[in-house]
Amino acid sequence: MYDPHGELIEIQGVCLGCTTNNFTEYSAIIELQAEVINLSIHSLVMNLDSQLVIHQLNGKYSIRDHQILRLYLRVKLLERNFDFITYQHIPQ
């Protein structure tokens, strides 16, 4: 996590076990949203490397996997805490 001046202040991680890249990406988004909400930040620009997830979150692609759909809905619920939130693709 970075402070408002762009300085790294914290690194955390959790073990998700054997899972897909999309599950991992959604889990990271949820964790970051929760942390940012706890810091009372109301605007968020998320840079992601998964075009698929970005297109799903922006409503361009549908979600067929029920497990991913549950995570997607959690992200959308957390989005309600922000005045502004956007997802941008950053190629690897």
C-alpha positions as CSV (number, residue, x, y, z in Angstrom):
1,M,0.0,0.0,0.0
2,Y,1.2,3.5,-0.8
3,D,0.6,6.7,1.0
4,P,-0.8,9.8,-0.8
5,H,2.8,10.8,-1.8
6,G,3.4,7.5,-3.5
7,E,5.6,6.0,-0.8
8,L,5.4,2.3,-0.1
9,I,4.1,1.9,3.5
10,E,2.9,-1.7,3.6
11,I,3.2,-5.1,1.8
12,Q,0.8,-7.9,2.6
13,G,-0.2,-11.2,1.1
14,V,-2.4,-14.2,1.6
15,C,-2.1,-17.8,0.2
16,L,-5.1,-18.5,-2.1
17,G,-4.0,-22.0,-2.9
18,C,-4.3,-23.5,-6.3
19,T,-6.7,-21.2,-8.3
20,T,-7.1,-19.3,-11.5
21,N,-5.5,-16.0,-12.5
22,N,-9.0,-14.4,-12.6
23,F,-9.9,-15.6,-9.1
24,T,-6.6,-14.2,-7.9
25,E,-7.2,-10.9,-9.6
26,Y,-10.7,-10.5,-8.2
27,S,-9.5,-11.4,-4.7
28,A,-6.8,-8.8,-4.9
29,I,-9.3,-6.2,-6.0
30,I,-11.6,-7.0,-3.1
31,E,-8.8,-6.8,-0.6
32,L,-7.5,-3.5,-2.0
33,Q,-11.0,-2.0,-2.0
34,A,-11.6,-3.0,1.6
35,E,-8.2,-1.5,2.7
36,V,-8.9,1.7,0.8
37,I,-12.4,2.0,2.3
38,N,-10.9,1.6,5.8
39,L,-8.5,4.5,5.1
40,S,-11.5,6.7,4.1
41,I,-10.4,7.1,0.5
42,H,-13.2,7.8,-1.9
43,S,-11.5,7.8,-5.3
44,L,-9.6,4.9,-6.7
45,V,-7.9,4.2,-10.0
46,M,-7.0,0.5,-10.2
47,N,-4.3,-0.6,-12.7
48,L,-4.7,-4.3,-13.6
49,D,-2.9,-6.6,-16.0
50,S,-6.0,-8.7,-16.9
51,Q,-7.9,-7.3,-19.8
52,L,-10.6,-9.9,-19.2
53,V,-11.3,-8.8,-15.7
54,I,-11.3,-5.2,-16.7
55,H,-13.8,-5.9,-19.5
56,Q,-16.0,-7.9,-17.0
57,L,-15.9,-5.1,-14.4
58,N,-16.7,-2.5,-17.1
59,G,-19.7,-4.5,-18.3
60,K,-18.2,-5.4,-21.8
61,Y,-18.0,-9.1,-21.1
62,S,-20.3,-11.4,-19.2
63,I,-19.3,-13.8,-16.5
64,R,-20.2,-17.5,-16.8
65,D,-18.2,-19.0,-13.9
66,H,-20.3,-18.9,-10.7
67,Q,-17.3,-18.6,-8.4
68,I,-16.0,-15.6,-10.3
69,L,-19.6,-14.1,-10.5
70,R,-19.7,-14.1,-6.7
71,L,-16.4,-12.2,-6.5
72,Y,-17.6,-9.8,-9.2
73,L,-20.7,-9.1,-7.2
74,R,-18.6,-8.5,-4.1
75,V,-16.5,-6.0,-6.1
76,K,-19.6,-4.2,-7.3
77,L,-21.0,-4.0,-3.8
78,L,-17.7,-2.5,-2.5
79,E,-17.7,0.0,-5.4
80,R,-20.7,1.7,-3.7
81,N,-18.3,3.1,-1.1
82,F,-16.5,5.2,-3.7
83,D,-17.3,8.5,-5.3
84,F,-15.1,7.6,-8.2
85,I,-13.5,4.2,-9.2
86,T,-12.1,3.1,-12.5
87,Y,-10.1,0.1,-13.8
88,Q,-7.3,0.5,-16.3
89,H,-5.3,-2.1,-18.2
90,I,-1.5,-2.0,-17.7
91,P,0.1,-4.6,-20.1
92,Q,2.8,-6.8,-18.6
